Amino acid sequence: MNENETNQQRRDAAKTRLSDRRKGRFRSHLRGYFLAGVLVTAPIGITFYISWLLIRWVDSKVTPLIPVTYNPETYLPFAVPGLGLVIVFILLTFIGWATAGLLGRLWTRVTERALARMPVVRSVYGAVKQIIETILKQQSNAFRQVVLFEYPRRGSWALGFITGQTQGEVQNLTSDDVVNVFLPTTPNPTSGYLLFIPKKELVILDMTVEEGIKMVVSGGIVTPPDRRSAAERETRRVAPADANAKTIPYEDNRAADE
């Protein structure tokens, strides 16, 4: 084999390696663009899909109840999406307006008295009413703060939401200032545990409730940024985990040791 053939083989090998690198970069870029497209379109697509399913479900339940004479779909060659949702909104608004008057309050009082006499129904009605009133009440503190606390053991931290001030027998049994904390499960935050924790053992976070829910649903993948100032970041609020030593509230004992 002469020198020219050897050089030619080397050039061919170099061209092959260069072509392989270009193909590898192209595949890498293509994969990156595809994943970027999924990350952009998936949340939007899933949101629209769930919204569309909800609208169709409400329409399927409400639209058949509309008299044929007053149903716009009777005179149109196509269905009107969201018609049932609009009717439900108007109906609920009308009910709210009607119950705000004297006759509405009287009717509500009579209905509640009738339900209160039913052994099983009264328990369900009372619990559902109290939950809805707590969530929708404008001045309520339910689900307004995100807290960090030790659970299920020392040195292990959990994210929870304050749902209100503990009252009644639970509060009267302890001398601590106790609050109700809802501990959600991941990735389904609608289920979880109700804990009664002394307020002094909670670390109230600056993140919003929406950010806390996103963090729970994503399993910690989506982490909200720390918007505190540099001075606040330097201030330690939780002591290092050391067996059963107290971590909250944080007490800096370095000065005492000196």
Phi, psi and omega in degrees: 000123182278177185291324181296318179294323178296316179297320180296320179295321178296317179296319179296320179295320178295318178296321179296316178297318179297319179295320179295321178295320179295319177295321178296317178294321180297316178295322179294315178297318180298318178295320179295318178296321179296314179296321177297320177296321178295317181296329181279315187273331185299310179299319180293314181297316180295321179298312179296323181294314179295320178297319179295319176298319179295317180296316180295322180294315178296317179299320182293334180270329188262318185302319178297342180277348180283132176303146184301325182295326184260002180275117181299333182291344177293328184257357180250149179279006181217161179281152180256103180291137179089001180297316179296323179295320179295318180295319178298318179298314180296319181295316179295321178297319179295319179297318178298319177295319182292320182286346179285342180274179183295313181295323179295317178294323178295317179296319179296319180295318179294319180295317180295324177294321179294318179292329181292343180271352180268120189305310185272319184296323183296326178292316179295314181298315181297318180293315181296318180297317181294320179296313182295318179296323180293319183286319186271347181296127187296324184268010182284149176263009182293133178053043179249349182222142176258134183231157176244134180208161182281122180196136001268007180210176177296135178086355177248126189249146180229153180257129181220177182230131177287127180251357177151174178277132180292134181226174176077211187297322182299316180288324183289341180280347182233153178271353178281157173275101189259143177235156177275126181236127177264122179259104183280159175262158180251135003264011182256099184281357179283344175248157181170206185229145174262121181240144175251109189236136174302137184298329181291344179263013179250144172250110181281124183268158179273348180293153180283167179297321179298318178294322178295320179295319178299320180294321179291314183296321182279358182069028180091358180292318177267108182248121180292149180288156177274107184267007180288162179287168181297323180294321179292327179292331180283342181277119181276129180248351180228129181281157177299146179291127181215086181053238182261015179293148182292134179249335179229134350289153184286129177236118180277109183262011183293322181294322180292325179292327179289000000 
